[in-house]
């Protein structure tokens, strides 16, 4: 407020000589009390800074590029909240799936789906915070999508269908991010990822049907829905280099991931 030239730069007002900083002030009046303290603090801050006549600019120090992005800040917050093994908020979109499935997965990564534990944390009074499927553990995101005995049984059926190790899915990271046993760089591995994401989506759908419509949890019928829905969504959105018959999809879908010359098509 005391500066006569409001467009003056710090380099014009503070110079360095022999390791010391000197002020070249142009005040409307001499500063007093608080302003004097602020000048002293400013001198201390810039005393070790090499100033130039270049145009001032902002630099974001939390990213190596120096450029601020919402993505980089979100990743930093996520790593601080959940550690180095946290699920990534920058999970790439899977183009084989509709937007609603990707949004659900994105929310699950952030613990933003309305499981009972999260609802209770927000001060909403519930009769119980236990998982509505098993009623053994508190319902958190990882429990309902992976660890609940009912969900785990469904995952076993999915893994058997894909001819994979039944211990492959034991936590949320393995269900959403980790693409084992298929490497991310294998063309077609997105088919396996899409199947896992659809499984999570349909588990949550049938969890809600049980809670709100008192529907019976039937792993066999849910598996059938996963097989049908995954074939429908994946086949409609993939590049159809070769048509795959429905019965082939039911027998061994992992073949179409390993065989990099194929894409799922409508048969």
Helices and strands as residue ranges (DSSP letters): H 10-13, E 14-17, E 20-23, H 33-46, H 70-82, H 99-109, H 116-121, H 141-142, I 143-147, H 149-161, H 172-176, H 189-213, H 219-237, H 246-251, H 255-258
